[in-house]
Amino acid sequence: MTHSSHRTLFRDRIDAAERLAERLQAYRGQRPLVLAIPRGAVPMAKALAQALQGDLDVVLVRKLRAPFDPEFAIGSIDESGWTYLSPHAESAGAGQDYIAQEKRRQLDTIRQRRALYTPIRPPLDPAGRIAIVVDDGLATGATMMAALHSLRQRRPARLICAVPVSSPEALAKVRPLADEVLCLQAPADFWGVGQFYRDFAQVEDDEVIALLQR
């Protein structure tokens, strides 16, 4: 467990990706498929794919937002419509009607993003490959859970979750869903992913599209 005095502050997402790449060198030359959870993780996954001589793609999952606090995840949904619901969804005020609506909204967003991000090709197939799922950090872990679940259905040879930072709770939730979890730090006093980056600028759609087209 990382104590706050030893906490690493990442310069930006690329700095974080380079540190993850150092720890994933064993997969270099094995053509790993590096999958980003958009949008923040896409520049990271691009840097990681280059460092490991792998391929880049996106895994499209969305968090389901609490009714009165859009930043708070009550669950997540993947491209197939599979849903993870957090045990605290109901206490956050999310009734069945709200959840059904929110699932529809997020699936619409996923479909729009798929059309926007990879219009000229189908998603790369992870079957039989080393699949490394990257995010810039885990707060609740909900979206990573959906991403790992989504990819597991497609039978990769090895499924790896790679994040620079996580809350200890989120790390415990994702661990059983991956064959390997690489997290550079999971401090007990975690309160938000952004606190670990000097530069945590929003990544926009046009940047994602440019990175995926290269």
C-alpha positions in Angstrom: 0.0 0.0 0.0 1.4 3.4 -0.9 1.6 5.9 1.9 0.8 9.5 0.9 4.4 10.6 1.6 5.6 8.2 -1.1 2.8 9.1 -3.6 3.8 9.5 -7.2 2.4 12.5 -9.0 2.2 11.8 -12.7 3.2 14.7 -15.0 0.4 13.7 -17.3 -1.3 10.7 -18.8 1.7 9.9 -21.1 4.1 9.9 -18.2 1.7 7.4 -16.4 1.6 5.3 -19.6 5.4 5.2 -19.8 5.6 4.0 -16.2 3.0 1.3 -17.0 5.0 0.3 -20.1 8.1 -0.3 -18.0 6.2 -2.8 -15.9 4.7 -4.6 -19.0 7.9 -5.1 -20.9 7.4 -8.9 -20.8 4.6 -8.5 -23.4 6.7 -6.5 -25.8 7.0 -8.3 -29.1 4.0 -10.5 -28.4 1.7 -8.1 -30.3 -0.6 -7.3 -27.4 -3.9 -5.6 -28.0 -4.0 -2.5 -25.9 -7.6 -1.3 -25.3 -8.4 2.1 -23.9 -11.6 3.1 -22.0 -12.4 6.4 -23.8 -11.7 9.1 -23.6 -9.0 9.9 -21.1 -7.1 6.6 -21.5 -6.8 6.7 -25.3 -3.6 8.8 -25.5 -2.2 6.5 -22.7 -3.1 3.3 -24.6 -1.5 4.7 -27.8 1.8 5.3 -26.0 1.6 1.9 -24.4 0.8 0.1 -27.7 3.8 1.9 -29.3 6.1 1.0 -26.4 5.0 -2.7 -26.4 4.8 -2.9 -30.3 1.1 -3.8 -30.0 -2.2 -2.7 -31.5 -4.5 0.0 -30.3 -8.3 -0.1 -30.0 -11.0 1.1 -27.7 -13.4 -0.9 -25.4 -16.6 1.0 -25.2 -18.2 1.0 -21.8 -20.0 3.8 -19.9 -20.8 4.4 -16.3 -24.4 4.6 -15.3 -24.8 7.9 -13.5 -26.5 8.5 -10.2 -29.8 10.6 -10.6 -28.6 13.6 -8.6 -24.8 13.4 -9.1 -23.6 12.6 -12.6 -20.0 12.1 -11.4 -21.1 9.3 -9.1 -21.3 5.8 -10.8 -24.1 3.5 -9.8 -22.9 0.9 -12.3 -21.8 0.5 -15.8 -22.8 -0.9 -19.2 -20.9 -2.5 -22.1 -21.5 -2.5 -25.8 -23.6 -5.6 -25.7 -25.9 -4.1 -23.1 -24.5 -6.2 -20.2 -24.9 -4.2 -17.0 -23.1 -4.1 -13.7 -25.2 -2.5 -11.0 -23.5 -1.3 -7.8 -25.0 -2.4 -4.4 -25.6 1.3 -3.6 -27.6 2.1 -6.7 -30.9 2.1 -4.9 -29.7 4.1 -2.0 -28.4 6.7 -4.5 -32.0 7.2 -5.6 -31.9 5.1 -8.8 -35.2 3.3 -9.2 -35.9 0.7 -12.0 -37.4 3.3 -14.4 -34.4 5.6 -14.0 -32.0 2.8 -14.5 -33.7 1.6 -17.7 -33.6 5.2 -19.0 -30.0 5.7 -18.0 -29.0 2.4 -19.7 -30.7 3.5 -22.9 -28.9 6.9 -22.8 -25.5 5.3 -22.3 -26.0 2.7 -24.9 -26.9 5.5 -27.4 -23.7 7.2 -26.5 -21.7 4.0 -27.0 -23.3 3.5 -30.4 -22.5 7.1 -31.4 -18.9 6.7 -30.3 -18.4 3.4 -32.1 -19.7 5.1 -35.3 -17.4 8.0 -34.7 -14.3 6.3 -33.5 -13.9 3.2 -35.7 -16.2 4.0 -38.7 -14.0 2.2 -41.3 -13.3 -1.0 -39.5 -14.8 -3.4 -37.0 -13.3 -3.6 -33.5 -10.0 -5.6 -33.4 -10.7 -9.2 -32.2 -8.9 -10.0 -28.9 -9.6 -13.8 -29.2 -6.4 -15.7 -28.4 -4.4 -12.5 -27.8 -2.9 -10.7 -24.9 -5.5 -8.0 -24.1 -4.4 -5.1 -21.9 -7.2 -2.8 -20.8 -6.0 0.7 -19.8 -7.7 3.5 -17.9 -6.2 6.7 -16.3 -7.4 5.6 -12.9 -10.1 3.8 -11.0 -12.4 5.5 -8.6 -15.4 3.1 -8.2 -14.0 0.6 -10.7 -17.4 0.3 -12.3 -16.4 1.0 -15.9 -13.3 -1.2 -15.7 -15.5 -4.1 -14.4 -17.8 -3.7 -17.5 -14.7 -3.5 -19.8 -13.1 -6.6 -18.4 -16.4 -8.5 -18.5 -17.0 -7.4 -22.1 -13.5 -8.6 -23.2 -13.6 -11.8 -21.3 -16.6 -12.9 -23.4 -14.4 -12.6 -26.5 -11.8 -15.1 -25.1 -8.4 -13.4 -25.0 -5.4 -15.6 -24.2 -4.6 -13.3 -21.2 -6.6 -10.4 -19.8 -4.7 -7.6 -18.1 -5.9 -4.5 -16.3 -3.4 -1.7 -16.2 -3.9 1.5 -14.3 -1.6 4.1 -12.8 -3.8 4.6 -9.7 -6.8 3.2 -8.0 -8.9 3.4 -4.9 -8.2 0.3 -2.8 -11.9 -0.6 -3.0 -12.0 -0.5 -6.8 -8.8 -2.6 -7.0 -10.4 -5.3 -4.9 -13.4 -5.3 -7.3 -11.5 -5.6 -10.5 -8.9 -8.2 -9.3 -11.1 -11.3 -9.8 -12.0 -10.2 -13.3 -8.5 -10.1 -14.8 -5.7 -12.6 -15.1 -3.3 -9.9 -14.0 -3.8 -6.4 -12.5 -1.1 -3.8 -12.7 -1.7 -0.8 -10.5 1.2 1.5 -9.7 -0.5 2.9 -6.5 -3.6 2.5 -4.4 -3.4 4.9 -1.5 -5.8 4.7 1.4 -6.6 8.4 1.2 -7.6 8.3 -2.4 -10.4 10.7 -3.3 -10.2 11.2 -7.1 -8.1 10.2 -10.1 -7.3 13.8 -11.0 -5.4 14.4 -7.7 -2.5 12.2 -9.0 -1.8 14.1 -12.2 -0.3 17.6 -12.6 -1.9 17.9 -16.0 -5.3 16.1 -16.2 -6.8 17.9 -19.2 -10.0 16.6 -20.8 -9.4 14.4 -23.9 -11.9 15.3 -26.6 -13.5 13.2 -29.3 -11.4 14.6 -32.2 -8.2 13.7 -30.4 -9.5 10.1 -29.9 -10.4 9.8 -33.6 -7.0 11.1 -34.7 -5.2 8.6 -32.4 -7.3 5.7 -33.6 -6.9 6.5 -37.3 -3.1 6.7 -37.3 
